[in-house]
Amino acid sequence: MARTGKIPWELVLAAALLLLPLLHPLLIPLIGVPSHLTWFAHALAVALVTYRFGFAGAPWVVLLSALLVLGGERTFGTDYGIPADWATAIALTVATLAVNILMVGFAAYARAMTRRHTLLFSELTVGVVRLDRHHAVRDVNPEASRILAIPGEEMAGRPVGEVLPASWPDINEIGKTGWNGTVRVGSGDEAEELQVIIFVLTLERPHAVQILIVDRTLEVAQEQEIARQSKLASLGEALAGVAHEFKNPLQVISGYADLAAQVEQDADTLRERFGKVSEQADRMNNMVQDLLGYSRRSSEDKEMVDLGELIGDVVAMERIALGKRIRLVEQIDWQGTICASASKVQQILLNFISNSADAMAEGGGSTITVRTAMKDDQIEIEVFDDGPGVPQEFLDKVFQPFATTKEKGKGTGLGLAISMRFAKSMEGEIIAANRPKGGASFTLQLPLIGQACPNGVDNTS
């Protein structure tokens, strides 16, 4: 507590409690001998001083209490005017001391617990906003003040509706399941968007509410950076494959250009040779367009996505990256549009295919299949292979961060963990399993139509 030059109210109250027993001469006509119990008001003073100042103040107030009891009994006595004998005075003083020592212990424990609670509340990396039964802000920790960009003292006493920005969800509608999304804080040039998770907890006291706010902005940025790095790595492999594939059409173009330069050629021969040049140029252009489409698909928002086109892009690029060592097959049992984030679905499929290819490079296998199907109003996108599969004891851990079966330096163990988070953000799920005939299977399940997508959907089965 900051020093303000004013006498702390705790000291004033403690002094009043210490002097309260002096009133018992006035109480004796009313209640008789029980008025002596007013001496035990000292216990409240001892507890108050100990709670406020800790053990440093306790010995002094306990000693003062003992002297006041001893002096009071020897002065007023049992009959108020006849001093109590030393045995009676000492007995009452010892009893008071015993009670005071117990109160010191209880007050010190309460002080320690309160300080721990205050420290925990202040140091939490989760924003906490406490509301009273009228939903007015009662207390705010520093993290909540940072997230909301409003000083805590400015929020105290205000209705929560005035504190939370208008773009935030209604706390009455969040419920116990929580809310996960993007919110905007601040205004003007200082406004920024945050990725947050919000929980609303109802406390045991009637109508009291506590709002928990978790700022995931940095975590989401790190996930997106990891996904971007993974995508760049995949693009690097694809570019290496493109560079290799470009050699053949370039040689054809160069050869037919040389032939076309020869004199005395008829029109049909020239048409044939320039047709070959055009054919190989189109082939190279298609590879470049595939790469550009692949790299530009970066929307994080859910939208209506043509699943067949998306899978076609991924498969086309991965075929180049994998080369001839692994065959990549499409098995499209369902095609149409779904409500999803194209970039997230793309990244999930990349992780599936990359993991299968890495496992097959070490344990054998030659084919990876990408299959689509509909099951119980869910769209399933399955990637399975004929490789060694996932070790059975590792199946339950594949989605845990940093869990990997790859050698040190060959994997971060974050690909599937991020994929699962991406899936859940699209109201989906990922199932990992080993196939009965051998090989691993990873299935992304997504709702046909999810939240935050436009109406007028035209699905084709």
C-alpha positions, 0 to 999 in steps of 0.5 A: 500500500502506498504511503499517503501520510494518513493514519491507516484505518486498520490502526484506528480500528485496532486501537478502538478494539483494544480500548473497548474493554474499558467500557465494561464497567458500564456494561456490568449493570446490564449483563453482569460478569459476562462483561469481562468477555469484552477483554477478548475483543483484543483478539480481533485487534490482534488479528487485524494488525497481523493481517494488515502488517504481518508478523512485524506488528503482531508481538507488539499488539499481543504484548499491549493486549496482555498489559491492558488485561493485567492492568485492567483486572488489577484496577477494576477487579471482579467487582469494579473497585476491588482489584482482582487478586494476582492469580485471577488477573494472571489467569485471565491474562494467560487466557487472553494471550492464548487466544491472541496467539491463535488469532495471530496464526489464523490471521497470518495464514489468511494474510499469506493466502490473500497475498498469494491470491492477489499475486496469482490474480495480478500475474496471470497471463489470462485476462480476468474481469470480475463482475458483481451480481449487477454485471458491473465490473468489480475487479480487473487484472493487468492482463485483461486491462492490456487486452482491452486497452483500458486502464483497470481503474477506468473500468471499475464500477462500469457496466460490462457492456460499456467496457467490452468493445462493440465488436466483442460477443455478448457474454450472455450468449457465450455460455460455458462452452466459450468463444474463439475468434477474432476481436478488435480493440482500440480505435483509430490508428491504434486499433488492432485485431486479436485472436482470443478465447473467451470463457464466462464462469458463473461463481457460487455467489448468486449472479456473480460472473467472471470473464476469462480472456486468453490472448492467442494472437502470438500463438496463432501468428506462430502457427501461421508462420510454421504453416507458411514455412512448411508450405514454402518447403513444399514449394521448394521441393515442387520448384526443384521438380519443375526445374527438372521437368522444364529440361525436357520441354525446353530441349524439345522447343530448342530442337524444333526451333532449330529444325524450323530454322532450316530452309526449304521446309513445306508448310505442313512440316513447319506447322507440325514443328511449331505445334510441338513448340506450342505444346511444350510451351503450354506444358511449361505454362501450366506448371507455372500456373499451378505453382502460382495458384498453389502459392496464392491460396492463403485465405484464412476465412471460411468460404465456399471451397470447390473441393475437387479443384483444391485437391487437384491443385495439391495433388498436382504440386505434390506429384512434382515434389514427390517425383517418380519414387511415390505414386499419388492417386486421387479417388474422388467419390464425392465432389462439390463445394464445402464451407471451409478455409481453403488454405487450412484444408490445403495445409492439412493435406500437405501435412498428411501427404508429407508425413506419408512420404517421409514414412514410406521413404524409411519403411517402404511403400509406393502409393499414396491415395487421396480419397473424398467421400460423404458420411453422415452429413460429413465430408471425409478427405482421407489420405492413406498409403501402403507404407509401414503405418504408425507405431501402435503405441504412438497413435494416441500421441500423433496430435500432441505438439512436438510428438514425432517418430522422425529422427532428430532434425528431420521434423518438428512434431508440430505439423499434425498438432497444427492440423488438428487445431486447424480442423477444429477451427473449421468445426472438423476433426482428424482421425488417425488409424492404421489400415488392416492391410498395412499403411497409415490413414489420416482422415479430415472430417468437415461439415458440409455447411458450417458457420459463417458461410454464405447462403445459396450453396450448390453442392454436387455429389 
